[in-house]
Amino acid sequence: MNEEQAVLDFFAKAENLPLGLAVAEQMDTLREQINNRLWRELLPRFEALINEPERVWQIELTEDKNAPDSLVGLHCTLRDEHALYLRPMLEQQYLGGVWRIYFGLMWSVAPSPDQLGLPAVRSLKESLQKAGFKNNEGFLGWQWTAFHPRRKDFLLCYAQQPEKLLGDIEAVFKALLIAHRESIEQANAALKNAPRGLAASLNQLRDQLID
C-alpha cells in the first residue's frame, strides 16, 4: 500500500472523516491564497518587462468575475487607450478539471472583418501561427503553458523555489513581447485609425471557451 492510499484510508474511516473534510476545506482556501499571491508577485515583474524601453502599456490584475477576491491573471492595457486594440495577457483557466495558465494577444473588443483584414493585423496573425499560437474570436493568438497553478507539483515548486518559478513564468510572457513587440505596436496603430467594429466586452470575450 502506498502512502497516498494509506492517508485516504485513514480519513475514510467514519471517526476520521470530519477531520479530513475540515483539512480539505482549509487546503482549498490555502491553494487560493497561494494562487492570489502568485499573481501579485508576478505583477511588478511584468510591469518592469512591458515598460522597457517605452511606457506604452500599463498592467492590471485580472479578477475572476464570479469571485472578485480570486485572482486569475494579468492583462495589459494601453496608456493611450482606444476602443479596439490587442492586449498581451496571461491568465489561468479551469478546463477539463484542472487549472492551467495560457497567454497571448486578446482583443479589447470584437473586431470587424475589415479590421481583421488590415495588413498589419494579418501579418501579426501569420507570425503568431508560425510560432504555434492558435486563434479564435477572442484572441488573435493564444497558447497553453506547462504551468498548472493549483496542482501539487506547482505549489511545492513555488514554496521551495519561488524565484525560479516566477522567472520561468515571466520568461514565457517575455518571449511573446520580444518576438512580436514591433508587430503588436504596428497592428495596434493600424487598428486605432481603422473604422470601429462590433463592440463586445472584455468579459464576454473571456467567457468564450478556448478550443
N, C-alpha and C positions, 0 to 999 in steps of 0.2 A: 504494500500500500504506500503510495507516495504522500508527501507532506500535505499537498493541497487537499487530497481526498480525506486525509485524517482530520484536517480542520473542518471540512464540510460535514463530516460525520459527527464531529463534536457538537457543532452548532445545530445540527439537525435533531438532536435529542430534545425532547419536549422541555426539559428543565433548562436547557441552554439556549433555546430559540429566542426568547425575549432579548437576551444579551446580544445574540447575533444580529437581530434586526436593528437594535439600537446602534450597534457598531456600524452596520451598513449605512444607516441614515447619516451618521456623523462622517463617515468616509465620503459619502456623496457631497456633503457640504464642504469637506476639505478639498475634494477634487475641484469643485467650482471656485473656491478661494484661490487655489494654486493657479487655476486657469486664468482668473482675473489678473493675478499678479504677473503672469507671463506677458499678457498684452500690455500691461502698464510698464513693464521693464523693457519691452520692445519699442515703446513709443519714443523715448529720447534717442535711441539708436537710429530709428527711421527718420526722425526729424533732422538729425545731422546728415543722414545719407541723401535725402531728397533736396536739401538746400545747398548742395555742392554742385556747381560753383555759384549758381544764382538762386535767389529765394523766390522761385516761381510757384512752389507748392506750399501748402500747409497740410498737416496730417492730423487726423482725428481718430479717436477710438470708436469702434463700431459696437453698439449695444444690440443684444437680442431684443427684437421688437416685442416679443411675448414675455420677456423677463428683463426689464430695464436695469436690474442690478447685475446682470450677467453679460460679460464682455465676450465678443466673438471674433474680433479682428481689428484691423486698421485700414483706413482708406484716405486717399489724398483728395484734396480739393484745390482748385486753382485760386491763388490770391486775387487775381484779376478774373473772377468767376463770370462765366457766361452760361447761357441755358444749356447748350449742348457741348459736351467735351468728353474725352476719355480719361478716366481716373485710375491710376495704379492702385491696387488694393491687394490685401492678403487677409484671408478670413477662414474660419473653420465652419464646416457644415456637417450636420448629422445625416448620414446616408448609409443605408444597409446595416444599421445597428451600431455604427461606430462614428466617432467624431474624427474628421480628417481636415487638414489645412490645404487650401488651394490658393492660387494667386493669379493675377492677370490684369487686364485692362477692361474696366467696366464702364458702360455708358452712363452718363449722368441722367439723361432722358432717352427715350427711344428715338433712333434716327429714322429719317425717311429713306426710301430707296435712292433718291438723288444724293443724299448726304453720304450714304454708304458707297456710292459710286465715285466720290471725289478721288482724284488720282493719289493724293497723299494718304487717304484712308485705305484705298485698295493696296497701295504699296506696303503700308504697315501691316495690314492683314496677311498679305503674302509672306512677309518676313516672319511673322509670328507662326504661321502654318509650317514654314520650313524648319522652325525651331521646335516643332512638336506641340504647339498650342492648338486647342480646339476652339470653336466659337459657337455662339448661339445668339438669340435675340438680345440677351442682356449683356453679352461680352463680345468684344472684338477678338479677344483671345484669353483663354484660361487654361490652367494646368494644375493637376494634383501635385502635392509634395509627398514626401515619405513620412511626414510628421502626423502622429495621432495623439492630440494633446490630452486626452483623458485616459490613455492606455498606461498600464503599469510600467512598461519599459521606458516610456517617455517621461513619466513622473519621477522615476528613480534617477534617470539621467539628469533631469532638471534639478533635483535635490543634490546630486553628487557633483555634477559638472555644469553648473548654470551658465558660466561664461561661454563654454564650448557650445552648448545647445543654442543659446541666444545668438552666438556668432554664426552658427550653421543656418539658422532661420533667416538671419539678416542677409547672408550670402545669396540665398535664393532670390530674394527681392532685389538685391543689388545687381545681380546678373541681368534681370529684366531691364532695369534702368540704364545700365551701362551699354547693353547691346542695342537698346531701342530708344534711348533718350531723345536723340535728334529727330527720329521719325515720329515719336509721340508729339513733340513740340510742333512739328510741321503739320501733322494731322489736326491737332487742336487749333492751330492758326487758320487752317482751311475751314474747319467747322465753324469757327467764330464768325466768319464772313459769309457763310452759306445760309440759304433760307432755312427757317426753323422747321423741324419735323414734328411728328406727333409726340406730345409730351406723355411721359409715364414717370411715376415717382421712383426714387431710388429703392424704396421698399418693395414696390411692385416688381421691379427688375430682379431684386434679390430673391423674391419668392419663387421665381422660375427655377425648377429643378435643373441641375446640371446633368446633361446626359452625353 
